[in-house]
Amino acid sequence: MTESIKKETSLLLKHSSIYGMAPIIGRVVSFFMIPLYTSYITPTEYGIMELVHVVVSLLHTVIGMGIVSGIAVFYFETNDQKERNTDVSTAFLGLGGLALATIAVLMFFSSTLAELVLDSADLAKYFYVSFAAMGFGVLNDINTNYFRINKNSKTVVIISLSTLIVNVSLNIFFLVYLEMGVWGIFLSTIIVSSANLLIVSPIIFRKIGFNISYDIMKKLLKFGLPLIPSNLASYLVVASDRLFIKQYVSIAETGLYSLGYKFGVLVNNFVTTPFNQIWGPRRLEMFKKGRSEEIFCRIFTYYTFVLILGGLVISVLSRDIVHVMAAEAYWDSYKIIPLITLAHIVFSFFYHFNIGIMVEKKTKYFAYINVINAIVNLALNFILIKKYGVWGAGFATLISYTLRTSLCYYFSNKLHKIHVEWGRVLILIGGGIGFYYAIDLIYIPSVILSAIVRTILALTFPVILYLFGFFYNEEKVEIHSMLQKLRFKLLRR
């Protein structure tokens, strides 16, 4: 392994863990809340929660208008702090106010949406509360972004963790002590988002003042509005399957699929997200300095290795984890987890392949890719879910993500040559899938014993790769060195 690749790998590992710490804590807590949720709410209620979330998030994509991205872009166009403050204030008061006015209009259609999405106008209260929380959320996003662009990372972490603690505490209180069911989760969300807004906003406005510039507002709108179709299309691919499952199967099946989906995206949450927080800006920095393409190529191979190993562990443990974590009514949700996990591994490749588009600033290709992919995904959902239920949804997701990643590679590679060790990458993907099916043949009645055996077998995957000559000689030397250091540390203890 060359010194530059070794150094870059170490840097990425170090910073991925730092940047990903706050989001990971939130996702870990959310993961361990699953037993509580599945014990106190039914699959149908879980389905209701997911369907409302899908619709509200879809509308949030439109109403948000790319405000947060626009603030960051225009904030650094000037060194005048007064003008910078006006940028933030205009975004909050002007566009934020416009967003709230739009949400107020949407509330009049809550009963109609409840009838269409949840099959009952009596459930409109879920949309009323969610729309209000969405309005607070748009403004909270602006506040949080203000701290980010001013590099107040500690403040962002404090806000995130405080919000998490209060939200979890309220969920437990409403679910366990007041036995309010899924309604308690909706109430927790609006209480936390409104409290966050009331506490944080005065702190920011003491610094930036109350100013609105119509010129800045026009610039923000001009920047953000073109992003809506692309973001909307991208989100449709992620979430439209729940709406189709509800329509062609049931709300309860939507709840089961949604729970399985949460396990399936774990590899994305714990590997892709923290990795990209450092790799995204780092690769652009390296490109501008003319660093070797060998680093990009090798980093992607190692990244794929970690993804496949993590996805393999999650997949072989899916049945055992769901049986331990969820109430019996949710146990069938485990079946879809390996397929969703594979889909999100393929999905994550997009963030490596988009380097050419990013470097050349040809972001119009993202719109082309996302719109084409959304059309294909909607067609697949209609055809496959109608016939195969949740399995159709899983395969539609996998096919759509494969198409999206392939289109990204095609357009990006035309702009800037992307070097990939395709032979090794395909060995990792094919080997991981084959290894999963081999382990899945083993059935052990005891959940705990099954989890232990399956974990041990999954973790032998790197050993199998080693024995079959997957690693280069310099990589073998580095592996031996790492094992020697680990052995030395263990002996010292």
N, C-alpha and C positions, 0 to 999 in steps of 0.2 A: 504494500500500500504506500503510495507516494506521500510525502510529508504534507503537501498542500491538501490532499483529500482527507488525510487523518485529522489535520487541524480543523478543516471545515466541518467534518463530521462531529468532532468534539464540541465545536462552537454551537452547532445546531442542536445537539442533545442538551447542552447546558441551557441555552436560551429558550428552547421549546418548553422545558420544564418550568422556567420562571414565568414566561408569558402566559402559559396555560394554567397556572396555579389557581387563580380566582375562578375561571370558568369551570375547571375540573372539580373544585370543591362544591360548586353549585350542582353539577351533574351527579356527583357522588351522593350528595344529600337527596337529590331528586330520585335517584335510583333506589336508595334505601327507604324512601317513602312509599314505594310500590306496595309492600305488604299492608300498610295502613290504608292506602287508597282502595285496594282490591278487597279489603275486609269490610269496609264501610260504605262502598258504593258498588252497585251492580254493574255487569257488563253493559247494560243498556244506558245507565247513567254515565258510564265512562265514554260510551259512544256519543252521547249528547255533548259532553264536555269537549271531545275532539272535534265534532262537527261545528260547534260554535267557534272553536279556536280556528278552524280552517277558514271559515267565512270571514271572521273578524281580521285575521292575519292577511287575507287576500285584499280586503278593503284598506288595511293599514298600508299595504304596498302602494296603493294608489294615492291615498291621502297623505302619506309621508312625503311624496313628491321629491325624493332624493335630497331632502332638506339637510340631513346630517352630512352627507358627502359634500354638498355645496358649501357648507360652512367651512370645512377644512380647506377646500380649494381656494376660496376667496380670502380667507383669514390671512394666508401667507403671501398674498399678492402685494401686500403693503407692509411697511415697517412702522406706520403710524398707529400707535396703540388706540388712539381715539377712534380711528376708522375701523380698526379691528373690533372694538367694542360695539360699534354701530352695526357691524355685520351680524354679530351674535344677537344683539337686541332686536334687530329687524327680523331675523329668522324666528325668534321666539314670539314677538308681539305681532308681526305681520303674517308670516306664513303659518305660525302656530295658531294664530287667531282664525285664519282662513280654514285651517284644518278642523278646528273646534266647531266653526259654523257649519261645515259640511257634515260633521258627525251629528250635530243637533238635528239636521234635516233627516239623516239616516234613521234616527231614533223613531221617526214617525212610521217607518216601514218595518219595525221590529216584529209586529204581529204577522205581517206578510211573510217575512223571512222565516219565522218560527213555523208557520204553516208549510212552507216549501221545504225547509231543511229538516225540521224535527217532526213534521206531520201533525203539529198541534199549535194553534195560535195561543193556547193557554201557557205555553212555555216561552212567551215573548220576554219575560223578565230576565232570562239569561242573556238575551241580546241587549236589552237596556243597560244592564250592568257592564257588559263587555264593551259596549260602545263608549261608555263613560270612561272605563279604564283605558281604552285605546287612546282617547283624547289626552288623558294625563300622561300616557306612555309616550306620545309624540313629543310633548314638551319635556318630559324627563330625558328623552334621547338627546335633545338639544343641550340640556344641562350637562349631561355626562360627557358629551362630545367637547364641550367647552373645557372641561378639566383635562380631557385627553390631549387636546391640541396645545394646552399649556403645560403638558408633561407633569400634571399633578396625579401621578399614578397611585400614590398612597390614598389620595382622596377617593379615586375611582374604586379602589379595592374596599375601602371602608364603607362606601355607599352600597356596593354590591353585596358585601357580606352582611351588613346591617339589614338590608332589604330581604336577603335570604332568611336570616334568623327570624325576623318578625313574621314573614310569610309562612314559614314552616310552623312557627308557634301558633299562629292563627288557624292554620289548617288543622292542627291537632286539636285545638280548643273547639272549633266548630264541628269537626267530624266525630271526635271521641266523646267530649263532654256534653255538647249540645245536640249531637246526633242529627245534624242538619243535612247530611248527605252531600251530594255534589253542589248544592246551593251554597254550602259553606265555603267551598273552594273559590267560587265566583266572588263571594263577599270578601274573602281574604285578598284577592287580587286588587279589587277596587280600593280597599282600605289602605293597602301598602302603597299603591301607585299615587293615591291622592296625598298621603302623608309625606311621601318622598318629595312630591312637587312643592308642598307647603313649606317644608323645612329647607330644601336646597335652593329654591328660586330666590328668596330674599338675599341669601349669601352672595349669589352671582350678581344680582342687580345692584347691590351696593358697590360692586366693582365696575360694572359696565354702563350703568345708568339706563334711563328709559328713552331710547331714541329710535326713530324709524326713518329709513331712507328708501324712497320709492325706486330710486335707481338700483340700489342693492337688491331690493325685492324683485325687480324685473330680472336682474342677473341670476338670482337664485332660481327663479321660476324657469328661465331659459335653460339653465343647467339641468334642473331636476326633471322637468316634464318629459324630455326624450328618454329618460331612464325608466319611465313607468311601463311602457310595453315590454321591454326586456325583463324587468324585475317581475312583472305580472306573469309573463310566460314561464319564467324560471320557477316561480312559486306554484303555478298550476301543476307542473310536473311533480313537484314534491308532495303536494297535498290533495290533488283532485281525486285520487283513488278512494279516499274515505267517502266522498260524496257519491261515487258510483257504487261502492259496496252498500251504503245505506239504501240507495235506490233499488238495486237489484237483489240484495240479500236481506239485511236487516240492520237496525241500529246496534243490536247486541253484537253482531259479527263485526261491525265497525269498531266497537270497543275492544274485542279480542285482537283484531288486526292491529289496532293502534298500540296495544300493549306490546305485542310481538315486535312491532316496528321500533319501539323505544329501545328494545334490546339490540335490534339489528343495527342501529346507528351508533352503538357504543364505540365501535372502532373509529368512527368519524369523530366522535366527541373527544376521545382520549388520545388519538394519534394525529389525525388530519388537522383538526382545529389548532392545537398548540404548535404543531410543526409549521403550519403555514403562517402563523403570526411572526415567526422569525425568518422563515425561508422566503416569503413573499418579497419583503424589502431587501433582504440580503442578496438574492439572486440578481436583482436589478442593479444593486451596487457593484456586484462582481462583474456583471456584463459591461457596465460603463468603464470598468478598469481593464477590460480585455482579458479576463481570466480564462483559463483553459476549459474547453467544453468537456474534457474528461471528468471534471468535478461534477458538472451537472448530470452527466451520464451515470456516474457511479453513485451519486447521492440518490438518484431515483431508484436504482437497484436496491440499495439498502432500505430506502423508504418502503418499497414494495415488500421487501422481506419482513419488515416489522408489521406492516398491514396484514399480510397473509398469516403470520404467526398469531397475531392478536385475533384476527377473524376466525382462525381455526379453533383457538381456545374457546371463544364465545360460542361458535357453532356446535362443537361437540358437547358443550356444557348446557346448551339451550334448554333441553328437557329438564335436567336436574335443577337448574337455576329457577326456572318458572315454577316448578313444583315446590321449591323452598320459599320463594319470594312472594308468590301470589296465591290467592284463595282458589279452591278447587274449580270454581266456575270459570276461571281464566286459564286452566291448564293447557287447553288446546292451542293457545296462542304460540306455544313454542315451535310448532311445525313450520311456521313461516320465517323464523329468525335466520337460519343459514342463508336463505335466498336473499333476504334484505341485506344481510351482512355483505354478501358477495356484490350486490348492486352498489353498495356504498363504497366498497373498495375500488370498483371501477369508476364511480363518481369522483373519487378523490384524485384520480389521475388528471382530471381536467385542470387542476391548479398547478400542475407541472407543465402540461402541454401548452398552456396559454401564454408562455413567455414571449413568443414572437409577436402576438397581438398586443401585449402590454408594452413591449419595447418600442414597437412601431406606432403605438398609440392609435391603432385601428380598431377602436372599441365598437364600431358599427358591426363588426363581425359577431360580437357577443349577442347583439340583437337578432341577427340572422339565425345564429345557432339556437338561441332560446325559443324564438318564435317557431322555427321549423320543428324543434324537438317537442314543443308544447302541442302542436297540431298532431304529430305522430302519437304522442302519449295519450291524448284525449281519444283518438281513434282506437288505440290499443285497449284502453280502459273500457270503452264501450263494447268492443268485440269480446275481449277475454274475460272481464269480470262478469258480464252477462251470462257467459257460458261456464266459467270455472270458479267463480266466486273469489275468495281471498287469494287463491293460487294464481288466478288470472291477474290480480293486482300486483302480486310479487313479480311475476314474469314481465308484466308491462313496465314496471319500475326498472328491472334489470336491462331490458331491451332499450328503454328510453335513455338511461344513463350511458349505456354503451354507445348509442348513436351520438349523444351530446359530446362525449369524450372523443369519439372518432372525428366528428366535424371540427372540434377544436384543434385536434392534431393536424387535420388536413389544412385548414386555413392558416394556422399558426406556423406550420412547417413551410408553407409557401413564402411567408414573410421572413422567417429566420430558421435555418436548419436546426432541427431538434435531434440530438444524438441520444439514442436509447439502446441499451444492451438487450435487444428483443429476445434473443435466445434464452438468456438467464431469467428475464422477467416472465416469459411464457412457462419456463420450467417451474418457477415459483407458483404461478397461478394454477397450472395443471397439476403440479405435485400437491399443492394445498387442497384442491378439490378432491383428488384421488385419496389422499390421506384421511380427509373427513369421512368419505364413504366407507373406508376400511374400518375406522374407529366406530362409526355409527352402527356397524353390524354387531358390535358387542352389546349385549343386554345384561345389566346387573340390577336385580330388583331393589336393592338398597340404594337410596338416593345418594347418601353420603359416600358410600364405597364406590358407587358409579362415578361420582364427581372426581374423586381422588384418582381412580384408575384412568379415566378419560383425560384428566389434566396432565398426568405423567406421560401418557402416550402422545398427546398433542405436542408436548414440550420436547419430545424426541425428534421432531421434524427437522430441526437444525442439524442434529447428529446424522440423520439419514442423508441430508444434503451434503454434509462433510464427507461421509463415507463414499458417496457416489461422485466425488470430485467436483462439486459445484463451486467451491471457493478457489480463488487464485492462490498461488504460493505465498504472495505477500500478505494476503488476508489470513492465511493459515498461521503465518508467523505472528501476526497481530493478535489472533485469537489465542494462541499459546501464551503470548505475553500477558494478555488480560487474565487468563486463567491462573497463571503463576502469581500475578499480583493479588488476585482474589484469594488464592490458597494461602499466601503469605499473611494477608490480613486476618484470615480465619484462625491461622495458627497462633498469631500474636494475642488473640483473644483467649 
